[in-house]
Amino acid sequence: MNFDVDLDLTSHALFYRTFQYSPNAIALVSAGGRCLAANPALCRLLDETEPSLKERAVAQLCHPDDGAVWAEFWQELTHDVQDESSHERSLRFLHRQGDAIPVWVSVTRCSYEQNEALTFYIARISACNPDRWQLYEQRYRSLFDNHPDPMFVLSLDGYYMDVNHAFEKLAGYTREEIAQMRLHYRTMIDASEHGKVRDCLAMVAQGAPQRFDIVGIDRWGQYLNLDVTVIPFVENGRITALQGISKNVTEQKKLWEHLCESQRRYELISSHSQDIITLCAPNGRVQYISPAVYTQLGYDPQELIGVMGQSLVHPEDFRHASESVAAARSDESRHMLRKRHKQGYYIWYESSIKFIRDQHGDVCNIVAVARDISERMQAQEKLFHSEEKYKSLVEELPVAVFIEQASRWVYANDTAVKLLEASAPEELLGRSVYDFLHPDFHAIVRNRIRMMEGGQSLAPMKQKLMTVGGRPIDVEVFSFPTWFEGRFATRVMVRDITDAEKARELLEHSEKLSLVGQLAAGIAHEIRNPLTAIKGFVQLLKSNASDKPYYFDIISSEINRIEEIIGEMLVLSKPKEAQIRPQDIRPLIGHVATLIDAQAIMNNIEIVTEYEEDLPLLECDENQLKQVFINLLKNAVEAMPNGGKLTLQVAAEAGGRQIAVRVIDQGCGISAEKLASIGQPFYTTKEQGTGLGMMVSMKIIENHDGTMSIASEEGQGTKIEIRLPVKARPKEGPAYDEHHPPRAGY
């Protein structure tokens, strides 16, 4: 062990406070006899400063006439280094003015981080009179009670003898409660710490001050992290008690653990990131750079510490980046620049720069994250090389091609110019995309642009564009990201589908007319019955049966029946624009059943309807949905040539957000092989069918944001389920069409 070392008491804050504020003179002396530290009480006793005392050996503090006594005492102290007992002697110390001061010296041995020293407790003999002792006791009491840190006194067997106010506040026990309860130190310490504390207190009882961390428990069972320093309490040269100072470091420990965890995560991310992360001082000097710089640029991270970060950047790119940062109003910016490899060539990077400011708003650090985009730039360069060929190809395409940047057209080919009825590209370039977009699609397109810039791929979408002259045209739009003149852009390909939309409308209308024609036979039979009744009653009227007035009611009822059937035929066949409005689906299905009744009766089919109560309204086009249900019911009737039961179920599902309509027949069914092709154009299982009915029906349901599913098994019948989203509020009460109340059976 080293017996002559300098002590840094300030690194042990709690012991240092006890040492500094002790009313007794204390000196720490090396085994070689040099004064290592002197507290203020000793300096006041000798009227000396601590630096002047630390320049001398302890022997020089003694009166010359006591030299022999000191030599004998020192021999006793250093004879056996293993002897840890207390040694006492009366001596005379020299005052700075030359006066002799009689003192009583008590010396104990203490260890300090593998080193050893002697602790001198020095009391002026004249100060031991009762009056002086009372004064010192008052000073000690004041220091103890008012000390800002929790202080305590333990007996040598570990019981609390005294605590100060700060300790009472920390532990939750009052001084009086501790005296009455006779608390042991183990009461306020976690069981896992008992062994460590016992050993430390045993060392203090032998004269060696100890400092340690423990987990304490307050009166309410809360755990506290404490930093504790305990020193021996010496009276008349004997250790009679243990005095300690504790400090609550719970929050500091949590903050330290959080800091360590944050540091660990940062180092983990930084060390394994494929990006180059750089931390610079405000002047641009590198303070830290991640290991990725070695694999990408060939530099060892340590050789770049202290280097100006700009030295790695191509001069031209650094000038552009500096101008961009100076003009920006934000502390964050993004740049594309080249960085120099250790071998001299440059690599393209996309760099994100962030200024970190202190509490005064001044830049204290600069963080830069650089990502290698050399492959992207090479691909872009290849694109530039083939630009002329590509431009020639695009110009001649029969599809309109636009390029959009910052929501403005920056390119349009000849087909695009013709599509928007412009005379030259200059009429389009530089203008906002929204100038040529129908207002109904502004919000949708803004969202699609954001999704595109975020890297998402988009499906084609039908939209309406406005020509230069203001004429609306139906188009289908394909969008995908691209580069144009070195900047991110969106390439938009537009196909005019105005004629296709007209053809689709004609197709749907022709399918309606086809349905009308196919229903004609059944309708004719349905009309013939009331006509026969009317004819018979007219004959009765001619034969003077005018005394039967209810004949007129029957005739009127039958005529109304004919008008109703013909009205449904006209509604179905008349071409109309789509009209979306809230509808009650029950009378809608009732109208359809009116047209199917005749055919069902002729085929001996019973139609059973099951409606759920309080169905919500459905936002739909009534005419289009009628076409769907007529097609499904007609198919079901034709699939049951031998009769049977046809069930219609209508119910609200998904918490009232959907309406489900199920058409269940007992017909011949469809094989799994044929079922997979249902809905394809011109595919049909009927000899006289066109194959367009199910295709058109599925398209109508899709346009209503709904779904259609078909389940069938040969010989077991078919079940078709349609789910439509509800977009209107439910009715307050049932309201049925007076001519078409909900059907309940045949």
Protein Blocks (a to p, Z undefined) as FASTA:
>chain_A
ZZbdcddfklmmmlmmmmmmpmbdcddddfkopafbdcfklmmmnopafklmmmpcfklm
pcfklmmmmmmmmmmmmmpmmlmcdcddddddddfkopacddddddddddeehiacdddd
dddfklmpmklmmmmmmmmmmmmmmpmbdcddddfkopafbdcfklmmmnopafklmmmn
opafklmgcfklmmmmmmmmmmmmnopacddddddddfkopacddddddddddeehiafb
dcdddddfklmmmmmmmmmmmmmmmmmmmmmpcbdcddddfkopafbdcfklmmmnopaf
klmgopafklmpcfklmmmmmmmmmmpcbfbdcdddddddfkopacdddddddddddfko
pafbdcdddddfklmmmmmmmmmmmmmmmmmmmmmpcbdcdddeehiafbdcfklmmmno
pabfklmgopafklmgcfklmmmmmmmmmmmmnopacdddddddddfkopacdddddddd
ddeehiacdddddddfklmmmmmmmmmmmmmmmmmmmmmmmmmmmmmmmmmmmmmmmmmm
mnopammmklmmmmmmmmmmmmmmmmmmmmmmpccddddddddfklmmmmmmmmmmmmmm
mnopacdddddehiacddddfklmmmmmmmmmmmmmmmmmngpadddddddeehhpaccd
ddddfbebpafklmmmgoiahiafbfkbghlmmmmmmmmmmmnopacdddddehiapadd
dddddfbdcdfbdcddfklccdebZZ
